[in-house]
């Protein structure tokens, strides 16, 4: 092989390596953008889930308060009924 051919092959190999590097960098950028988008989506989903949990917790507190009020009303009605029966 002549030096001229060796230099041509070396130049061609270097060009391919640079092109492969650029393609790899482009692919890495695309993967990074996809990962960042997935992270943003996951963060948004977590926020929505937290809001839903807060709403559910408030609904549970409201239901417990309504149950307590219902029990108190039932006890008061029972006392009123007992008083009316004693007369």
Phi, psi and omega per residue, in radians:
X1 nan 2.452 -3.130
X2 -1.547 2.853 3.114
X3 -1.092 -0.626 -3.140
X4 -1.095 -0.786 3.119
X5 -1.150 -0.692 3.123
X6 -1.093 -0.743 3.124
X7 -1.143 -0.691 3.110
X8 -1.099 -0.782 3.136
X9 -1.142 -0.675 3.113
X10 -1.142 -0.749 3.111
X11 -1.104 -0.745 3.124
X12 -1.117 -0.734 3.132
X13 -1.143 -0.702 3.115
X14 -1.130 -0.703 3.105
X15 -1.088 -0.769 3.118
X16 -1.110 -0.697 3.134
X17 -1.123 -0.720 3.125
X18 -1.147 -0.774 3.120
X19 -1.090 -0.725 3.120
X20 -1.130 -0.660 3.094
X21 -1.119 -0.719 3.110
X22 -1.137 -0.742 3.114
X23 -1.106 -0.703 3.131
X24 -1.143 -0.715 3.115
X25 -1.115 -0.742 3.093
X26 -1.080 -0.743 3.123
X27 -1.141 -0.698 3.114
X28 -1.137 -0.683 3.093
X29 -1.091 -0.717 3.128
X30 -1.140 -0.736 3.106
X31 -1.116 -0.732 3.131
X32 -1.091 -0.757 3.132
X33 -1.132 -0.685 3.106
X34 -1.126 -0.731 3.129
X35 -1.141 -0.717 3.118
X36 -1.130 -0.691 3.095
X37 -1.132 -0.726 3.108
X38 -1.125 -0.673 3.111
X39 -1.122 -0.737 3.120
X40 -1.110 -0.744 3.109
X41 -1.103 -0.716 3.129
X42 -1.137 -0.695 3.116
X43 -1.133 -0.731 3.111
X44 -1.123 -0.729 3.115
X45 -1.106 -0.666 3.104
X46 -1.140 -0.712 3.103
X47 -1.091 -0.765 3.119
X48 -1.110 -0.734 3.127
X49 -1.114 -0.698 3.100
X50 -1.123 -0.713 3.093
X51 -1.108 -0.724 3.116
X52 -1.114 -0.703 3.113
X53 -1.112 -0.742 3.113
X54 -1.096 -0.718 3.107
X55 -1.127 -0.746 3.119
X56 -1.117 -0.710 3.110
X57 -1.092 -0.735 3.119
X58 -1.139 -0.714 3.107
X59 -1.092 -0.670 3.120
X60 -1.162 -0.730 3.099
X61 -1.095 -0.724 3.120
X62 -1.120 -0.715 3.132
X63 -1.144 -0.698 3.113
X64 -1.148 -0.687 3.101
X65 -1.139 -0.714 3.117
X66 -1.140 -0.677 3.106
X67 -1.124 -0.760 3.122
X68 -1.083 -0.748 3.127
X69 -1.115 -0.686 3.115
X70 -1.101 -0.743 3.111
X71 -1.107 -0.762 3.125
X72 -1.093 -0.726 3.112
X73 -1.128 -0.694 3.125
X74 -1.117 -0.745 3.120
X75 -1.092 -0.726 3.119
X76 -1.135 -0.706 3.113
X77 -1.137 -0.679 3.097
X78 -1.103 -0.737 3.100
X79 -1.105 -0.735 3.123
X80 -1.098 -0.727 -3.138
X81 -1.128 -0.732 3.134
X82 -1.111 -0.711 3.104
X83 -1.105 -0.697 -3.134
X84 -1.207 -0.524 3.136
X85 -1.334 -0.409 -3.130
X86 -1.361 -0.312 -3.094
X87 -1.382 nan nan
